Amino acid sequence: MINKKISVIMSVYNNEATLEKSVESILSQSYENFDFLIIDDCSSDKTKEILKTYQLKDKRVKVFTNKTNLGLTKSLNTLLKSTDISSIIARQDGDDYSEKDRFSKQIQYILNENCDAVYSRAIRTDNNKIIPGKSFYLNKKFLLNFKNPFIHGTLMAKFDSFKKAGFYDERFYYAQDYKLILDFYKNGEKIHYIKEPLYNLNMKNNISSNFKEEQKNFFIKARKNN
């Protein structure tokens, strides 16, 4: 029976409208052996109050707070450096939510199939379409030349994979997920992509939709650096 510890890391900023559903989707996972590390990146809404409530309700929830807004990259690194280095790392975003068996299915791939990192497909919350669509069946390393085919919120990976990559590259305020997957491949990590959608992805009013040009510029920078 698999009982490896998972450390879930999530950075939030003004996520009061979606935060409860996102957090509940983690706390209700069928796989229960995890810590849930959440950092509030200096929110100005009720995010902090919501997190305090969950911290009091569930001992697995550990809340961190930035005194100033540092952005996603530095916030995630803060959490990574606060995790148990023997654990498996799982990502989650504050405006998305996970399916109940996500952790149990992903960790089986990592431990039973000797993978270093596992991603899954997702369901878009705006139209219920499964993504990636047809491109899921194409070679992922080839697709990385043109786009990021990996949904970062679905990532589960060994701590050592993050460590070998130097964690998230803090030169990348945007497209840090793309830079990370490029580093994984460069380091020879064994990556698996689960066909089943285990995640529900918000595509509206998020970093990707609100900062398309910035994402594109950092995407190009990441390609040049690799």
N, C-alpha and C positions, 0 to 999 in steps of 0.2 A: 504493500500500500504506500503510495506516494504521500509524504508529509513534509516536503521541503518548504522552508520559510520563504515567503514572497514579501518584498517591500514595494508597495505601490507608491508612486510619486506623482503628485499633481500640483501644478501652480495655478492659482486663480487670481483674477482681477475683475472686480465688479461683476461677479457671476450670480448675484442674488436670485435672478429669475430662473436659473437652471440648476443651481448648485445642489439643492436637496435631492432632486431626481438622480443627479450624477453620483453623489455620495451614497445614496441608498442602493444604487446598482452595484456598488462595490461591497458594502456591508452585508448585502444579501447573497453574496456569491456562495455557491455550493461548496467550494473549496475555502476553508475558513482559517487556515494557518498563514496569516499575513499581518503586517503592520501597514497602516495607511498614513503616509506622510504628506501633509498638505501645507503649502506655503501661500500666505496671503500677500500678494505683491502690492501692498499699500492701497487697498481698495477704499473707495469713498462712499460705497453703498452699505448694505447690511451683511455683506459677505462675512466680515469678521464675527459678527454676532451669531450667524448661522453655524460657523465652524466651532465656536465655543460650545454651542449646544451639543454638537456631535462629539466633541472631545469629552464632555462630561457623561455622555450616554454610552459611549463605547471606548473601552481602554485601548483598542487597536488604533484609534485615531490620534495622531500626534500633529499639533498645529504649530507652524512657524510663521513669523511675521517680519516682513521687510519694513524698515522705517521709511524708506523711500522706494519709489518704483524702479526696480532694477531690470525688468524685462524677463522674458521666459527663459532665455539661455542661462543666465546667472542664477536664477531662482531654482531651476532644475539641478544645477550643479551643487547648490547649497544642500538640496535634499539628498543627492547621491552621496555626498560626503558625510551625511548623517545616518546612512543606512548601515545595516549589518552587512559586512563585506562577504559573508558566507551565503547571503540570500540571493534569490532571483529577483530581478527588477522588473516591475510592470508599470506601464504608463497609463494615464487616464487624464482626460481634459474635463474642465469644469462645466462645459456646455454639451458634453456627450454623455452617453451611458452605455454600460456593458451588459451583455446577456448573462444570465445567471450562471451558466456553466463555462464561461470564458476562461477563467483561471484553470479549472480542472482539465480542460482540453488542451490548453497551451502548454501547461507544465509537463503534461505527458509527452509531448513532442520533444521538449528540451531534455528531459531526463531519460526517456526510453529510446529516443531516436538519435541521441548524442548530438543535438543541435546546440548552437550558441545563442541564436536569436530566432524568435517566431513572431510573425505578423499574421493578421487575419483580414478577410474582407469585411466590409461594413455595409450597413443599410443607411441610406441618406434619410434624415428625418423629415425633409421637405417633400419628397416624392416617393419614398419607400423603394427606390431602386438600389440594387446591389452594386457596389463598386469595389474594386475595378470590375468593369464588364468584360467585354471580349479581350481586352488587353491583359486580363489576368492570365491568359493562356500563353502569352508571349514571354520570351526570355527577359527576366527582370534586369539583369545586368546590362543588356542591350537597351532597354527602355530608359535606364538611368541617364543615357546620353541626351535624352529629350525631355524627361519629366521625372518626378518622383512617384513611382508606382506603389510605394509603401505607405500605408496609413499609420502615421506615427502614434496616434492614440492607442493603437492595438498592440504596440510593441511589448514583448516580454523577452528579456535577455539576461544572460549571466552577468554578474557584477564585473567579472574579469574582462568581458568584452568592452564594457564602458571604460574600464581602467586602461586597457591597451589603446583605446582611441584617445586617451587624454581627457575623457568625459566629453561634454558638449564643448565645442570650440567657441570660446567667448568672443572671438572676433566676429561671430555671426549673430547679429541681433535678430535677423530673420533667416529662414531656411536652415536653421540649426539641425532640423531633422534630416534634411537632405545631406548635409555635410556629415552627419553621424553615420548614415547608411553607406556613404562612400568610404568612410574610414573603416567601417566593418568589413567591407569587401577588400579594401586594401590590405587589411590585416589577416585576411584569409578565414574570416569567421564563417561558420556553416549556418546558413540562413534558410528558414523554411517559411512557406506562406500557406496558411490553411484556407482551403476553398470555402468553407462554411463562414457566413458572416456572424461574427461574435461581438459586434460593436455597432452602436448607432451614432452616426456622425452628423453633427450640425454643420451646414454649409453656408449659413447666413450670418452676417454681422460678426464674423470671426477674423482672426489674424489673416488667414489666406484670402478672404474676400475683401477685407478693408485695406490691405496693404499689398496689393498685387504687384505694383511696380517695384516696391522694395524687395519683395520676395524674388522677383525675377532677377534683380541686380545681384542679390546674394547667391542665387542659383548659379549665375554665370561665374561669380567669384569662386564658388566651391568647385566648379568644373575645372577652372584654371589651376586651382591649388592641388588638384588630384590628377 
